[in-house]
Amino acid sequence: MTALQSHLEAVRRGWRRTEVLKGAAVLAADLLILVLALVALDAIYHLPSILRGVILGCGIVALVSVAIYVISAPLRRKLPDSDVALYVEERFSELKGTLISAVEYEQKPRGGQLQAELFDALMADCLERAAQIDLGRIIDKRRLTRRATAAGVLLAFFLGAVAIQPAFFKHELARVLTPWVKLPLTPQEQLAEQQRRQAEEEQTRLLEEARKANEPIAIDFKVTPGDAEVMRGGSVQVVASAIRRARGPRVAGSSRGVVPVHGSDR
């Protein structure tokens, strides 16, 4: 490996290391967001174990996909010397194109004596300029800093919440990270469950009352006297009563009247 290739390989390793660190920061931030989201959802809705397991599985699949994209991809990516040289030239204009030229000439077969001498001179100038550059400044770490800061803020928020409510987070983390384990309810959860049952019972009672109020009302009619014989020209007093069959005490209403009825010859 030539001196030029050694410089390029150092840049290549630094780029990969930075990309892996950026990916790790993104992965850590996503992991914290996933855990906080699961805790919040379960605390609000008290999700059943099956749903918690499904959400946890989907989150793990998403995290694995992110890890493949932000960590594995940079390690598998091939960076030709020409791409590395172009990247360095864009960052440091003082190289004045010597690095790209040196890479291009190094990949070409040697011609005559004159061409070899020109290449050696170009290489010496390139290495002299490259020696004046701090390799630590070649890789742009601004995005790494931003992502690491975001992950640090999320971690501080998470640890602060755990410090404020340690029992709550211990219980919730056990619920969302091990949904297959049946855990006893906390006093707060027991109170919430009792209130939920009371609300359901009250709703059921109101619905039953509304259903009964909409039922048709049955009315029985009673007429007295029943069968009776009346003399011609005579009259009989007929009493009609309407009795409503309600849900509760029987309520009766009556209507009375004297109806003249012609009797038979008997």
Residue pairs with C-beta under 8 A, 6 or more apart in sequence:
1 9
2 106
3 123
3 127
4 102
4 103
4 106
4 123
4 126
4 127
5 81
5 106
7 127
7 130
7 135
8 81
8 84
8 85
8 103
10 135
11 84
11 87
11 88
11 135
11 138
11 139
12 79
12 84
14 135
14 136
14 138
14 139
15 74
15 79
15 84
15 87
15 139
16 74
16 75
16 77
18 139
18 140
18 141
18 144
19 70
19 74
20 71
20 74
20 75
21 144
21 148
22 70
22 143
22 144
22 147
23 67
23 69
23 70
23 71
23 74
24 70
24 71
25 144
25 147
25 148
25 150
25 151
26 66
26 70
26 147
26 151
27 63
27 66
27 67
27 70
27 71
28 151
28 154
28 155
29 147
29 150
29 151
29 154
30 62
30 63
30 66
31 63
32 151
32 154
32 155
32 158
33 154
34 59
34 62
34 63
35 158
35 173
35 176
35 177
36 154
36 157
36 158
36 161
38 52
38 55
38 56
38 59
38 176
39 169
39 172
39 173
39 176
41 47
41 55
42 52
42 172
42 175
42 176
43 168
43 172
46 189
46 192
46 193
47 55
49 179
49 180
49 182
50 179
52 175
52 176
52 179
53 179
53 180
55 176
56 176
56 177
56 179
81 103
81 106
81 107
82 100
82 103
82 104
85 99
85 100
85 102
85 103
86 100
87 138
88 95
88 99
88 133
88 138
89 95
89 97
89 99
89 100
91 137
91 138
91 140
92 133
92 138
94 129
94 132
94 133
95 126
95 129
95 130
95 133
96 129
98 122
98 125
98 126
98 129
99 126
99 129
99 130
101 122
101 126
102 119
102 122
102 123
102 126
105 119
105 122
105 123
106 119
106 123
110 116
110 119
161 169
162 169
167 186
168 186
168 188
171 183
171 186
174 181
174 183
175 183
185 193
212 247
215 247
217 244
217 245
217 246
218 244
218 245
219 242
219 243
219 244
219 245
220 242
220 243
220 244
220 245
221 240
221 241
221 242
221 243
222 240
222 241
222 243
223 238
223 239
223 240
223 241
224 238
224 239
224 241
225 236
225 238
228 236
229 263
229 264
229 266
230 236
230 261
230 262
230 263
230 264
231 263
231 264
231 266
232 262
232 263
232 264
232 265
233 262
233 263
234 261
234 263
235 258
235 259
235 260
235 261
236 258
236 259
236 261
237 256
237 257
237 258
237 259
238 257
238 258
238 259
239 254
239 256
239 257
240 254
240 255
240 256
240 257
241 252
241 253
241 254
241 255
242 252
242 253
242 254
242 255
243 250
243 251
243 252
243 253
244 250
244 251
244 252
244 253
